[in-house]
Structures are given as C-alpha cells and as structure tokens.
C-alpha cells in the first residue's frame, strides 16, 4: 500500500464498504503490476486472480 492509500484507508470518514472498495482498488493495481511484470518475462498464458479475495485485499491465482 502506498502512503496515500494507507491514509485513505484509515480515514475515519470511510465506513466498512468504502474501505472494502479501497482494498479492491489496491488489489487491482497490484494485479496489473504483477501481470505487466509477467508479460515482460514472456508469459503467454492468461492468469486470473480470484475476484472474491480482492475484497479482503488478497490476490490468489484461480
């Protein structure tokens, strides 16, 4: 998490739903970074991450 994302996540104004959305967005950003790095290494196979775990901020290959 970047410092900006941490501040946004720990902001007392946000409720649990907003925090879950913040975690999803962070997981999506990290997922894109991982996929870009793998493509640079020559990955041809499509990899899909488990979308349900993104709600908790986790990435797992499905």
Phi and psi restraints in degrees (range 20) as a CNS / XPLOR table:
assign (resid 1 and name C) (resid 2 and name N)
       (resid 2 and name CA) (resid 2 and name C) 1.0 -77.4 20.0 2
assign (resid 2 and name N) (resid 2 and name CA)
       (resid 2 and name C) (resid 3 and name N) 1.0 165.4 20.0 2
assign (resid 2 and name C) (resid 3 and name N)
       (resid 3 and name CA) (resid 3 and name C) 1.0 -63.9 20.0 2
assign (resid 3 and name N) (resid 3 and name CA)
       (resid 3 and name C) (resid 4 and name N) 1.0 -35.2 20.0 2
assign (resid 3 and name C) (resid 4 and name N)
       (resid 4 and name CA) (resid 4 and name C) 1.0 -65.5 20.0 2
assign (resid 4 and name N) (resid 4 and name CA)
       (resid 4 and name C) (resid 5 and name N) 1.0 -41.3 20.0 2
assign (resid 4 and name C) (resid 5 and name N)
       (resid 5 and name CA) (resid 5 and name C) 1.0 -66.2 20.0 2
assign (resid 5 and name N) (resid 5 and name CA)
       (resid 5 and name C) (resid 6 and name N) 1.0 -38.4 20.0 2
assign (resid 5 and name C) (resid 6 and name N)
       (resid 6 and name CA) (resid 6 and name C) 1.0 -64.0 20.0 2
assign (resid 6 and name N) (resid 6 and name CA)
       (resid 6 and name C) (resid 7 and name N) 1.0 -43.8 20.0 2
assign (resid 6 and name C) (resid 7 and name N)
       (resid 7 and name CA) (resid 7 and name C) 1.0 -61.7 20.0 2
assign (resid 7 and name N) (resid 7 and name CA)
       (resid 7 and name C) (resid 8 and name N) 1.0 -43.1 20.0 2
assign (resid 7 and name C) (resid 8 and name N)
       (resid 8 and name CA) (resid 8 and name C) 1.0 -64.1 20.0 2
assign (resid 8 and name N) (resid 8 and name CA)
       (resid 8 and name C) (resid 9 and name N) 1.0 -41.6 20.0 2
assign (resid 8 and name C) (resid 9 and name N)
       (resid 9 and name CA) (resid 9 and name C) 1.0 -66.9 20.0 2
assign (resid 9 and name N) (resid 9 and name CA)
       (resid 9 and name C) (resid 10 and name N) 1.0 -41.7 20.0 2
assign (resid 9 and name C) (resid 10 and name N)
       (resid 10 and name CA) (resid 10 and name C) 1.0 -88.5 20.0 2
assign (resid 10 and name N) (resid 10 and name CA)
       (resid 10 and name C) (resid 11 and name N) 1.0 6.6 20.0 2
assign (resid 10 and name C) (resid 11 and name N)
       (resid 11 and name CA) (resid 11 and name C) 1.0 -65.7 20.0 2
assign (resid 11 and name N) (resid 11 and name CA)
       (resid 11 and name C) (resid 12 and name N) 1.0 124.4 20.0 2
assign (resid 11 and name C) (resid 12 and name N)
       (resid 12 and name CA) (resid 12 and name C) 1.0 -66.4 20.0 2
assign (resid 12 and name N) (resid 12 and name CA)
       (resid 12 and name C) (resid 13 and name N) 1.0 -13.6 20.0 2
assign (resid 12 and name C) (resid 13 and name N)
       (resid 13 and name CA) (resid 13 and name C) 1.0 -71.3 20.0 2
assign (resid 13 and name N) (resid 13 and name CA)
       (resid 13 and name C) (resid 14 and name N) 1.0 -30.0 20.0 2
assign (resid 13 and name C) (resid 14 and name N)
       (resid 14 and name CA) (resid 14 and name C) 1.0 -80.5 20.0 2
assign (resid 14 and name N) (resid 14 and name CA)
       (resid 14 and name C) (resid 15 and name N) 1.0 135.9 20.0 2
assign (resid 14 and name C) (resid 15 and name N)
       (resid 15 and name CA) (resid 15 and name C) 1.0 -88.6 20.0 2
assign (resid 15 and name N) (resid 15 and name CA)
       (resid 15 and name C) (resid 16 and name N) 1.0 -175.2 20.0 2
assign (resid 15 and name C) (resid 16 and name N)
       (resid 16 and name CA) (resid 16 and name C) 1.0 -63.3 20.0 2
assign (resid 16 and name N) (resid 16 and name CA)
       (resid 16 and name C) (resid 17 and name N) 1.0 -37.2 20.0 2
assign (resid 16 and name C) (resid 17 and name N)
       (resid 17 and name CA) (resid 17 and name C) 1.0 -65.5 20.0 2
assign (resid 17 and name N) (resid 17 and name CA)
       (resid 17 and name C) (resid 18 and name N) 1.0 -44.1 20.0 2
assign (resid 17 and name C) (resid 18 and name N)
       (resid 18 and name CA) (resid 18 and name C) 1.0 -64.3 20.0 2
assign (resid 18 and name N) (resid 18 and name CA)
       (resid 18 and name C) (resid 19 and name N) 1.0 -39.8 20.0 2
assign (resid 18 and name C) (resid 19 and name N)
       (resid 19 and name CA) (resid 19 and name C) 1.0 -64.3 20.0 2
assign (resid 19 and name N) (resid 19 and name CA)
       (resid 19 and name C) (resid 20 and name N) 1.0 -38.2 20.0 2
assign (resid 19 and name C) (resid 20 and name N)
       (resid 20 and name CA) (resid 20 and name C) 1.0 -64.1 20.0 2
assign (resid 20 and name N) (resid 20 and name CA)
       (resid 20 and name C) (resid 21 and name N) 1.0 -40.2 20.0 2
assign (resid 20 and name C) (resid 21 and name N)
       (resid 21 and name CA) (resid 21 and name C) 1.0 -65.7 20.0 2
assign (resid 21 and name N) (resid 21 and name CA)
       (resid 21 and name C) (resid 22 and name N) 1.0 -36.9 20.0 2
assign (resid 21 and name C) (resid 22 and name N)
       (resid 22 and name CA) (resid 22 and name C) 1.0 -63.7 20.0 2
assign (resid 22 and name N) (resid 22 and name CA)
       (resid 22 and name C) (resid 23 and name N) 1.0 -43.7 20.0 2
assign (resid 22 and name C) (resid 23 and name N)
       (resid 23 and name CA) (resid 23 and name C) 1.0 -62.6 20.0 2
assign (resid 23 and name N) (resid 23 and name CA)
       (resid 23 and name C) (resid 24 and name N) 1.0 -40.2 20.0 2
assign (resid 23 and name C) (resid 24 and name N)
       (resid 24 and name CA) (resid 24 and name C) 1.0 -60.4 20.0 2
assign (resid 24 and name N) (resid 24 and name CA)
       (resid 24 and name C) (resid 25 and name N) 1.0 -44.9 20.0 2
assign (resid 24 and name C) (resid 25 and name N)
       (resid 25 and name CA) (resid 25 and name C) 1.0 -65.0 20.0 2
assign (resid 25 and name N) (resid 25 and name CA)
       (resid 25 and name C) (resid 26 and name N) 1.0 -37.6 20.0 2
assign (resid 25 and name C) (resid 26 and name N)
       (resid 26 and name CA) (resid 26 and name C) 1.0 -65.2 20.0 2
assign (resid 26 and name N) (resid 26 and name CA)
       (resid 26 and name C) (resid 27 and name N) 1.0 -43.8 20.0 2
assign (resid 26 and name C) (resid 27 and name N)
       (resid 27 and name CA) (resid 27 and name C) 1.0 -62.7 20.0 2
assign (resid 27 and name N) (resid 27 and name CA)
       (resid 27 and name C) (resid 28 and name N) 1.0 -39.0 20.0 2
assign (resid 27 and name C) (resid 28 and name N)
       (resid 28 and name CA) (resid 28 and name C) 1.0 -64.2 20.0 2
assign (resid 28 and name N) (resid 28 and name CA)
       (resid 28 and name C) (resid 29 and name N) 1.0 -40.8 20.0 2
assign (resid 28 and name C) (resid 29 and name N)
       (resid 29 and name CA) (resid 29 and name C) 1.0 -64.1 20.0 2
assign (resid 29 and name N) (resid 29 and name CA)
       (resid 29 and name C) (resid 30 and name N) 1.0 -46.4 20.0 2
assign (resid 29 and name C) (resid 30 and name N)
       (resid 30 and name CA) (resid 30 and name C) 1.0 -65.4 20.0 2
assign (resid 30 and name N) (resid 30 and name CA)
       (resid 30 and name C) (resid 31 and name N) 1.0 -39.1 20.0 2
assign (resid 30 and name C) (resid 31 and name N)
       (resid 31 and name CA) (resid 31 and name C) 1.0 -59.4 20.0 2
assign (resid 31 and name N) (resid 31 and name CA)
       (resid 31 and name C) (resid 32 and name N) 1.0 -44.9 20.0 2
assign (resid 31 and name C) (resid 32 and name N)
       (resid 32 and name CA) (resid 32 and name C) 1.0 -62.9 20.0 2
assign (resid 32 and name N) (resid 32 and name CA)
       (resid 32 and name C) (resid 33 and name N) 1.0 -38.8 20.0 2
assign (resid 32 and name C) (resid 33 and name N)
       (resid 33 and name CA) (resid 33 and name C) 1.0 -64.7 20.0 2
assign (resid 33 and name N) (resid 33 and name CA)
       (resid 33 and name C) (resid 34 and name N) 1.0 -42.4 20.0 2
assign (resid 33 and name C) (resid 34 and name N)
       (resid 34 and name CA) (resid 34 and name C) 1.0 -64.1 20.0 2
assign (resid 34 and name N) (resid 34 and name CA)
       (resid 34 and name C) (resid 35 and name N) 1.0 -46.9 20.0 2
assign (resid 34 and name C) (resid 35 and name N)
       (resid 35 and name CA) (resid 35 and name C) 1.0 -63.7 20.0 2
assign (resid 35 and name N) (resid 35 and name CA)
       (resid 35 and name C) (resid 36 and name N) 1.0 -38.2 20.0 2
assign (resid 35 and name C) (resid 36 and name N)
       (resid 36 and name CA) (resid 36 and name C) 1.0 -64.9 20.0 2
assign (resid 36 and name N) (resid 36 and name CA)
       (resid 36 and name C) (resid 37 and name N) 1.0 -41.5 20.0 2
assign (resid 36 and name C) (resid 37 and name N)
       (resid 37 and name CA) (resid 37 and name C) 1.0 -65.3 20.0 2
assign (resid 37 and name N) (resid 37 and name CA)
       (resid 37 and name C) (resid 38 and name N) 1.0 -39.5 20.0 2
assign (resid 37 and name C) (resid 38 and name N)
       (resid 38 and name CA) (resid 38 and name C) 1.0 -68.6 20.0 2
assign (resid 38 and name N) (resid 38 and name CA)
       (resid 38 and name C) (resid 39 and name N) 1.0 -37.5 20.0 2
assign (resid 38 and name C) (resid 39 and name N)
       (resid 39 and name CA) (resid 39 and name C) 1.0 -65.1 20.0 2
assign (resid 39 and name N) (resid 39 and name CA)
       (resid 39 and name C) (resid 40 and name N) 1.0 -36.3 20.0 2
assign (resid 39 and name C) (resid 40 and name N)
       (resid 40 and name CA) (resid 40 and name C) 1.0 -63.7 20.0 2
assign (resid 40 and name N) (resid 40 and name CA)
       (resid 40 and name C) (resid 41 and name N) 1.0 -29.3 20.0 2
assign (resid 40 and name C) (resid 41 and name N)
       (resid 41 and name CA) (resid 41 and name C) 1.0 -82.9 20.0 2
assign (resid 41 and name N) (resid 41 and name CA)
       (resid 41 and name C) (resid 42 and name N) 1.0 -3.6 20.0 2
assign (resid 41 and name C) (resid 42 and name N)
       (resid 42 and name CA) (resid 42 and name C) 1.0 99.9 20.0 2
assign (resid 42 and name N) (resid 42 and name CA)
       (resid 42 and name C) (resid 43 and name N) 1.0 19.1 20.0 2
assign (resid 42 and name C) (resid 43 and name N)
       (resid 43 and name CA) (resid 43 and name C) 1.0 -67.1 20.0 2
assign (resid 43 and name N) (resid 43 and name CA)
       (resid 43 and name C) (resid 44 and name N) 1.0 128.4 20.0 2
assign (resid 43 and name C) (resid 44 and name N)
       (resid 44 and name CA) (resid 44 and name C) 1.0 -107.6 20.0 2
assign (resid 44 and name N) (resid 44 and name CA)
       (resid 44 and name C) (resid 45 and name N) 1.0 -24.1 20.0 2
assign (resid 44 and name C) (resid 45 and name N)
       (resid 45 and name CA) (resid 45 and name C) 1.0 -77.5 20.0 2
assign (resid 45 and name N) (resid 45 and name CA)
       (resid 45 and name C) (resid 46 and name N) 1.0 139.0 20.0 2
assign (resid 45 and name C) (resid 46 and name N)
       (resid 46 and name CA) (resid 46 and name C) 1.0 -77.6 20.0 2
assign (resid 46 and name N) (resid 46 and name CA)
       (resid 46 and name C) (resid 47 and name N) 1.0 130.1 20.0 2
assign (resid 46 and name C) (resid 47 and name N)
       (resid 47 and name CA) (resid 47 and name C) 1.0 -112.1 20.0 2
assign (resid 47 and name N) (resid 47 and name CA)
       (resid 47 and name C) (resid 48 and name N) 1.0 134.9 20.0 2
assign (resid 47 and name C) (resid 48 and name N)
       (resid 48 and name CA) (resid 48 and name C) 1.0 -121.9 20.0 2
assign (resid 48 and name N) (resid 48 and name CA)
       (resid 48 and name C) (resid 49 and name N) 1.0 131.5 20.0 2
assign (resid 48 and name C) (resid 49 and name N)
       (resid 49 and name CA) (resid 49 and name C) 1.0 -93.6 20.0 2
assign (resid 49 and name N) (resid 49 and name CA)
       (resid 49 and name C) (resid 50 and name N) 1.0 148.2 20.0 2
assign (resid 49 and name C) (resid 50 and name N)
       (resid 50 and name CA) (resid 50 and name C) 1.0 -64.8 20.0 2
assign (resid 50 and name N) (resid 50 and name CA)
       (resid 50 and name C) (resid 51 and name N) 1.0 114.3 20.0 2
assign (resid 50 and name C) (resid 51 and name N)
       (resid 51 and name CA) (resid 51 and name C) 1.0 -69.2 20.0 2
assign (resid 51 and name N) (resid 51 and name CA)
       (resid 51 and name C) (resid 52 and name N) 1.0 -26.3 20.0 2
assign (resid 51 and name C) (resid 52 and name N)
       (resid 52 and name CA) (resid 52 and name C) 1.0 -69.3 20.0 2
assign (resid 52 and name N) (resid 52 and name CA)
       (resid 52 and name C) (resid 53 and name N) 1.0 -32.2 20.0 2
assign (resid 52 and name C) (resid 53 and name N)
       (resid 53 and name CA) (resid 53 and name C) 1.0 -76.7 20.0 2
assign (resid 53 and name N) (resid 53 and name CA)
       (resid 53 and name C) (resid 54 and name N) 1.0 -17.1 20.0 2
assign (resid 53 and name C) (resid 54 and name N)
       (resid 54 and name CA) (resid 54 and name C) 1.0 -63.5 20.0 2
assign (resid 54 and name N) (resid 54 and name CA)
       (resid 54 and name C) (resid 55 and name N) 1.0 -26.9 20.0 2
assign (resid 54 and name C) (resid 55 and name N)
       (resid 55 and name CA) (resid 55 and name C) 1.0 -62.6 20.0 2
assign (resid 55 and name N) (resid 55 and name CA)
       (resid 55 and name C) (resid 56 and name N) 1.0 -27.2 20.0 2
assign (resid 55 and name C) (resid 56 and name N)
       (resid 56 and name CA) (resid 56 and name C) 1.0 -99.5 20.0 2
assign (resid 56 and name N) (resid 56 and name CA)
       (resid 56 and name C) (resid 57 and name N) 1.0 1.6 20.0 2
assign (resid 56 and name C) (resid 57 and name N)
       (resid 57 and name CA) (resid 57 and name C) 1.0 86.7 20.0 2
assign (resid 57 and name N) (resid 57 and name CA)
       (resid 57 and name C) (resid 58 and name N) 1.0 14.6 20.0 2
assign (resid 57 and name C) (resid 58 and name N)
       (resid 58 and name CA) (resid 58 and name C) 1.0 -105.4 20.0 2
assign (resid 58 and name N) (resid 58 and name CA)
       (resid 58 and name C) (resid 59 and name N) 1.0 151.4 20.0 2
assign (resid 58 and name C) (resid 59 and name N)
       (resid 59 and name CA) (resid 59 and name C) 1.0 -120.5 20.0 2
assign (resid 59 and name N) (resid 59 and name CA)
       (resid 59 and name C) (resid 60 and name N) 1.0 128.4 20.0 2
assign (resid 59 and name C) (resid 60 and name N)
       (resid 60 and name CA) (resid 60 and name C) 1.0 -141.6 20.0 2
assign (resid 60 and name N) (resid 60 and name CA)
       (resid 60 and name C) (resid 61 and name N) 1.0 135.7 20.0 2
assign (resid 60 and name C) (resid 61 and name N)
       (resid 61 and name CA) (resid 61 and name C) 1.0 -72.9 20.0 2
assign (resid 61 and name N) (resid 61 and name CA)
       (resid 61 and name C) (resid 62 and name N) 1.0 132.1 20.0 2
